[in-house]
Amino acid sequence: MTSTAPAPTGVDTDRLDAAITSLRTGIEKWAGMSLAERAALVGATHEAIGRVAQRWTRTATDIKGIAPSSPLVGEEWLSGPYATLAGFGTVAHSLATLADGGSPLAGVKPKAVAGNRLAWPVLPLGIRESLLFNGFSAQVWTLPGVSEAEVREGVGLGALRPGESNGVGLVLGAGNITSIGPLDVLSELVAHNRSTILKINPTFANLLSAYRGALAPLIEADLVRVVQGGAAEGEYLCNHDGISHVHITGSIVTHDAIVWGRGADADRRRKAGEPLLTKPITSELGGVSPIIIVPGKWSAADLRFQAENVATMRLHNAGHNCIAGQVVVLSSGWGQREEFLAELRKAMAKIPNRTPWYPGSDSRLAGALADAAGAHEQSETFADGNRVLIQVEAGSDAPVERTEYFAPVLGVVALDGDAQGFLERAVDYANNELTGTLGANILVAPAEHKKLGRSFGEAVANLRYGSIGINAWTGLAFLTPTATWGAFPGHTLDDAQSGIGTVHNGLLIPDVERTVVSGPFRPFPRSVVGGELALFPKPPWFVTSRSAGSTGSKLSSFAAAPSWLKLPGIFASAFRA
């Protein structure tokens, strides 16, 4: 089989064709495997990931220009090997449970939430998770109207269909977070019964060896091939007769170019409803994520901590995250609004400068400033111009509300109303004025949360986002292997926004709508003093965590080989944050 696109100059089409042929053979073998054999194969891959974790992290830090002694090394441990180990380990356990006649959701009791939905608690599961993530939780919400019995019957997804073979999928890997590609491969295989050719982003070319080592058992089973290449290789593979499905993590611009083409021909195809791509495609495409701050009475320490929390949502990975917070939504009537903004400015200025490393960052930063000037918005720069803060007028249709800058650009908008009225307006604003539906964040002090009562839960239900973080960055949903990851359901090829479909979902839950993660408003010990039963210090994913490198390494070691004996070392490191 070959591609319907002309063979591009410089592309080794013979190698790509041979890879697809091998993968077609491999997925037929997968179809004949028992669930126990599948569990063992995913488990063997989990072990292989552990063996290359150190090399993987070292290569990633080199790519991103992070010094080996920097606490920012922790970002690469957590968003790379840790997330991948946790994902593969969880799926291996789910498959083994199914093989033994059990269910990954056994013992998990759902709670009815607003909108005729069920919320399934997926973090913590077990005592060790309760200790490691004390005070944090995650729920997977299933679609409105789907009953508990229907969910339980469908748990397992592709594992419920032995003998099924859905061909060879193409995963176009992201170039910002190193675990995305391997985790997408896992979802393709287990949830959809597809083998995969993973084309890594050119940004991660130096990770080819680590990826191949990590995925070696799947490669040897002819279920995965990892290849390099740019747009030419991607176009050839997208249009290859042997590829049955495409999954991309990237920008809406790249997605639309794949689906509709470019230029006048793309416009014609859109109007006619005739996509250039004639096979199914799923996607995760980012967007403009809000950070909604519910007004309340905060201490000086609260203001500083939450300013660091907001800064982390924007500055993690130098701002190159699809789930980065981009617009802070405040109440114009909040008496501490200016105090909070002062703390946010301090955080943006004092957090050690980090040069944006992702290709095109300089032009996007300059573009954000030019956009702000063109819209007559007030802008400020920090860290030698590497960070931008833009004041936005509500209802102005500002560029920062519509453009995912994928760089350290943060907008601020103020809306009218007290706690409840403001929250209702903020939800409406996020749903209707901001581009995308990948993730939304809410910061709310315990006292205000309690006062809002049921209306707070209704506000969360009314947010049309695939992941929602309450006092915890939605990045935690990405790190949690039992959570789902993807845009809010309902997007189409013609209006993909933040994408179509979901990945991760280590418990293999059907009919999912979103994941909601929650955390303590304050770190320990202030959390306990303030009435929260949470013993968690400053989180290791904070850009201000001094022990993030050590904690990330230790958590990855635990994910590779869980042991009670490793917990004291993790705690000792985490509490030095």
N, C-alpha and C positions, 0 to 999 in steps of 0.2 A: 504493500500500500504506500501511496505517496501523497504529497500535499497538492491541493488544488491551486495553490499559489505558485507562481514561477519560482524555480530554485534561485534564491538570492546569491549573489556573488560572495564568495568567502565563507559560506555556510557549509559545514560538513554534513550534507544531507544523508549520505550513506550511513553515517554513525547514528544519526537521529532515527532513520528508518529502522535500523537494526535494533535499536533500543525499544522502539514501539513493538516490533515483532516479538521480542523476548517478553515484554510486559503482557502481551496478549496471551502468551503461553502461561505466564505466572498467575494471572487472574483466574484462569480455568483451574489451575491447581488449588488456588485459594477456595474456589467454589466447592471443591471436593474435600476440604479439610473439615474435621470436627471442630467444635467450639473449643475443646481442650487443646487441640493442636494450634488453633489461632491464638489462644491465650499464651501458650508457650512461646510462640514466635514473637508476639508483641513483648512478652517478658524478656526474651533474649535481646531484643532491641533496646529495651530499658537498660539492661546491663551494659550493652555496648556504648550507650550514651554516657553512662557513668565513667567508663574508661577513658573517654576523650574529653571530659568536661573541662579539665584544666587547660588543655590545648585550645579548645573551643573559646574559652573565656579570654585567654591570652591573645588569640588572634583577633577577637572582636575589639578588645581594648586598643590594639595596635591600629585597627582600621579607623577607630573613632578618635585616636589621638589622646587616650587617657593614660596618664602615668601609672606604672604598676603600683606605686605607693598611694595613689589617690583613693579616697573613699568611694569615688564614682565607679570604681571597679565593681562595686556591689550591684550597680545597675545591670552590668553585663552578666553577672552570676544569676541574678534573679530573673531577668527577662530572657535569658538564654538557656543554659543547662537546667536551672531549677525548674522553670516552667515546662520544659520539654520532659524532664524526668518525671515530674508530677503528673503530666498528662499521660505519658505512656504507662506509668505505674498504675494509675487509676483505671485506664481502659483494660489493661491486662487483668486486673482484679475483677472488673465487671464481666469480662468474657469467661473467666474461670468460674465465677458465681453462676452465670447462665449455664455453663457446661455441667455444673453440679445440680442443675434443676432449680436454682434459686433465682432471686431477682436483685439487681443492684439497688432497688428501692425498698427492699424488705426492711421493715422497722422505721422507715421514713414516713411520717404522718403529715399530710398536707393541711394547710389552714385556708379557709375560705377568705378571700380578700375582695375588694371592690370590683364591680364589673363582672360578677359571676365567674371569677377566676379562682384557680387553686395555686397557692404558694407552697412549693416543696423545699423544706430546709436542706441545703446541701453542704453547709459549712457552719459549725464544725460537725464532723462525723467521727465519733469516737473520742476517747479521753485524750490521746496525744494531740489531736487537732485542737481540742478545747484548751490545752495548755499552750500550744504554739501560737494560736491566734486568739488568745483570751480577749473577749470583748468584741470580737469581729464575728460577723455572720453573713451568710449568703443564702438567698432563696431563688429558685428557678420558678417563674410563673408560667403556667400553661395557658393556652388560648381560652378566651371566654367560652363558656358553655361545654367545655370538654370535661367529662366526669372523671372521678378518681378511678373507677373501674376501667375506663377507656385508656387512661394513661398507663395504668399498671399492665394492661394487656399488651400495650405497644412497646414497653421497655425492652430495649435490645436493638431496635432499628434494623440495620442490615444483618445482624446476627440472628434475627428471627427468620431469615430467608435462606436456609442452607441450599446450596446448589446454584444460587444466583450469581451471575457474572455480568457486570455492567461495563465491561470493556476497560479501556485505558483513558485515564483522565490526565489533563495537563494542569499543573499548579504553577502559576506565575508568581514566584516568591517575592515578598517584600524586601526592601533594601534598608530598613531602619531597625527592626527588632529581629534578633537572630533565631528565635524559636518559632516564628510565624510559619515559615515554610515546612519544617518537620511536623508541626502540629496539624497543619492543613493536610499533609500527606496521610497522617493517622486518621483524620476524619473521613477522607476519601475512601480509605481502605475498609475501615470497620463499619462506618455508618452507611456507606453507599456501595460497598463491594466493587470498588474500582482500584486497579493498580494505577501507579502514577509516575509520570515523568516530571520531576521537579526542576524547573529552570530557575536557577538562582539569579537574583538581581546582580548586575555588574558591580555594584557597590560591595558585594560580599564575595567577590571572586576568590579572595584568599582563604575563604572558609570551605572551599570545595573539598579539601582533604578531610577536614574535621567532620563535615556533613557525611561524607562517604563512610568514614569510620563509625559514626554514630548510627547510621542506618544500615550498616553492613548486613545484618541478618535478613532484612527485607530485600536488600539488593541481591544477595545470594539466592533468595527465593524467587527472583524475577518479579518482584512486586513493586520495586522502586528503581528508578534511575535518576541520578543527579547530574545535571548538565549545566554548562555555562552558556552565556550568550546575551546578546542585546535584542534590539527591536526586530532585527532580521530573523533571528532564530525564533523569536516569539511568534512572529507572523507566520512563518513556515509551519510551526507546530499547531497554531490555532486552526489553520486551514487543512491540516493533515487528515486524510480519510481514516486513519487508524485511531484518531483521537475522538472519543465519544462525548467528552465534557470538558469545560474549561472553568477553572477557579482562579480568580485574581485578587490579590491584595495590593491596592495602589490608589491611584487618583481617579476621579470621575472622568477626567480628560482621556486617560489611557483606556479606561473601560469603554467609553463611547467610541473611541477610535477603533477598538477591536470589534465592537458590535455593529457600528454603522459606517465605518470608514472615515474619510477626511474630506473636507472641502465641500464643494457644491454637490458632489455625488452623495455625501453623507446626508445633506439636507434633503435631497430628493428621496433617499431611502427612508428617512424618518417620516416624511409626509405620506409616503406610500405604505408604510408599515412593513418594509422589506429589509430586514437586517442583513448585513454582509455576512455575519457569522450565522451559520445554519445549524448550530448545535447548542445545547443548553449551556448557560454560563451562570455561575454564582460568584459572589463578590463581597469584599469588605473594603469600603472606599472612604472611610473617614468622614469628616464634616466639621462643623463649628459647634463645639460642646459648651453648654452653659455651666456656670458655677453660681447657683442661686443661694444667696445669703439671707436667711430669715432674720429679721431684726430682733434683737433681744438685749439683755443687759450682760455685757461681757467684761471680764476683768482685763487688766493690762496683759497678763500672761495669756489669756484666751486670744486677745487680739494678735499678739506676736505669733502664737502657735498656729492659728488659722491663716495668718498671712503666709507663713512658711508652707502650710498645706496648699494654699492656692498657688504659690510660686512653684511648688513641686509639680502640680498639675500642668503647668505651662513649661517648666524648664527641664523636666526629666528628659534624658536623652537629647539634651541641648535643644529641646523644643520640637524634635522630629518624631512626633507620635500622632497617629490617627485619632487617638482618644484624648489628646491634650485638651485641657480646658482653655477656651479662647475668649469667652465673654463673661465677665463678672457682672451679675445682676444684683443690684442693691436697692434698698428702699430709700427713696428721697427723704422720707420722714424719720429715718433711723438716726437717733441722737449721736450715735458713735460712728457714723459713716465716715466722717473726715479722719477720725482717729484710726479707723481700720485702713483707709487708703494711705495714711502716713506710714503705717507699719508695712503695708504692701510695697510701697516705694522703697522703704529701707531694705526689705528682703530682696527686691529686684536689684538694688544697688550693691548690697553687701555680700550676697552669695557669690563665691569665687567665680570670676569670669571664665566662661568656656566658649571658645570660638565655635560657632555652628559648623558642623562637619559635612552635613548632607549636601550633595551637589545642588547648586542653584540657590542656596540659602541667602547669599549676599543680595541677589537680585530680588528675592521675595521680601527681605527686610526693607530694602530701598523702595520696593513697590508698595509696601504697607504705609511707609511714611508719605510717599507721593499720593496714595489714595486718600490718606487722612487730610493732607493739605488741600487736595482737590475738593474734598467734602467740607472744608472749613472746620475740621475737628481739631481739638487740642491734643497734641502728642508730646511724649517725653521719651528720651532715650537713657539707657543705663548701660553700665559695663562696656564702655568704649563703643557705644552704638550697637552692641550685639543684642540688646533687649529693648522692646518698644512697648509703651503703654499709651493707649488711645482712649480719650473720653468721647463717648458717643451719646448723642441726643436720642431719646426714645422716639421711635416712629420715623427716623431719618433714612431708613434703608441703607445704613452705612456699609461700606465695603467689608469691614471687619466682621459684620454679621453674616455676610454672604460668601466670603472667600476663606477657604481653609489655607492658611499661610504656611503651615508645616515648618514653622520657624518661631522664635521667641517673641511673638506678638500677642499682646493681651489687651482686650477692650474692656471698658467699664461703662455700664449704663445704669441709670437710676429710674425706678418706676414708683408711682404713688402707692399709698396704702399702708395700713398697719399690718401686723403679722399675717392674719388670715387673708385680708384683701390683697396685700402685696403678693402672697404666695399664689393666689389664684391668677393674678395678672402676670406673674413671672412664668407660670406654667403655660399660659396662653401665648406669651411672648416667645418662649422657647419653642413651642410647637409650631408657631406660624411665622416667626420673623427670622429664625436662624436656619441656616442650611444644614441638612443632615439629621440623622436620627440614631447615631451610634451610641452616644453616651451623654448623660446629664448628671450633674452633681448638686447636692443640696447640703448646706451647712446650717445646722440648727442646734441651739443650746438645749439641754435637757428640759429646762423649765418651760421654754416656748413649745418644745415638742409635746410636752404633757398638756399645756393649755390648748393647743390646736386639736387634740383629741382625734376623732374620726376624720376630721377634715384634712388632717395631714396625710393619712392613708389614701384618701380620695384624690388628693393632689398628686401623690406618687403614681396612682393608677392612671391619672389623666395625662401624665407625661408620655408622649409617644417616642420612646427611646428603647433601644435594645439592651442597654445596661444603665442602671441608675445607682449612684453612690450616695449614701446618706452618712455624712461626716467621714466618709472614706472615698478616696479617689476611685473612679470607675476602672482604673488600671488594675485594681485588685480583682475585678471580675475576670480580667484576662489571665491573671496569675493563678486563679482558683480552678483546678482541673475539673471539678464537678459542676462548674458554672457553664453557661452558654455564652457564645460570643458572636455578635453580628448585629446588623441594623434591626430596627423595628420592622416587623413583617408588613408586607403590602406593596413594596416598591416594584416597579416594572422596568423592562429594558429601556423604555422611552423616558423614564424618570427614576433612575436607579438611586439617586441621592447617596445614602451611606451603604448601599449594597443590597444583595438578595441572598437569603439563606443564612444558616448558622453553622458554626464549627465548635470544636472542643466538646463540651457536653459529655464528660467522661462516664456519667451514669446512663448514657444512651436513652434519654427521656424523649418521648415523642411529643409533637404538638406544642412546642415551646414558643413563648412570646418574648420573654425578657429575663434578665437576671437583676436582682436587687441586692447590693451589698451594703452592709452597715458597719459602722465602727464607733468607738467612743469619741465624744467631743473633746475630751482632754486626755493627755497621756498620764500614765501612772507616775507619781502617786496622786496628782491632782484629780484624776478621774474618781478615785475612791472618796476623797475628801468632798467632791461635788456630788456624791450619791450614785455614781456609775460603778457597777460591778465589773470592772475591767482592770487587769493587771498588766496591760501592754504599754511599753515605753514609747518614745518617739519611733514611728515605723521605719524600718530599714530602707524603704523606698523613698523616704524624704531626701531631697537633695542636700539637706543640712545634717543628715545623719553622719556622725563622725566615725561610726564603726560599721558602716554599710558593707565595706569590702569583706571584713571578717565574717559578719553575719550572713551575707549572701553565700559565701563559700561553705559555711557550716550548714546552712539550710539545704544547699545542693547536695552535700554529702549525706544529709539525712534523707533527702528524697531518693538518692541512689540506693541506700541501704538503711531503712528506718531502724532505729534502736533507741531504747530508753536511755542508754548510756551516753547518747549524743546530746540529750536535752540540756544538761547543765552547761555545757560549753556554748550552746546556742543562746541560752538565757544570759550568761555572763557577757557575751559579746553584745547582745541586743541592748542590755541595760547600760552600755557605755556610749549609746548613741548621742 
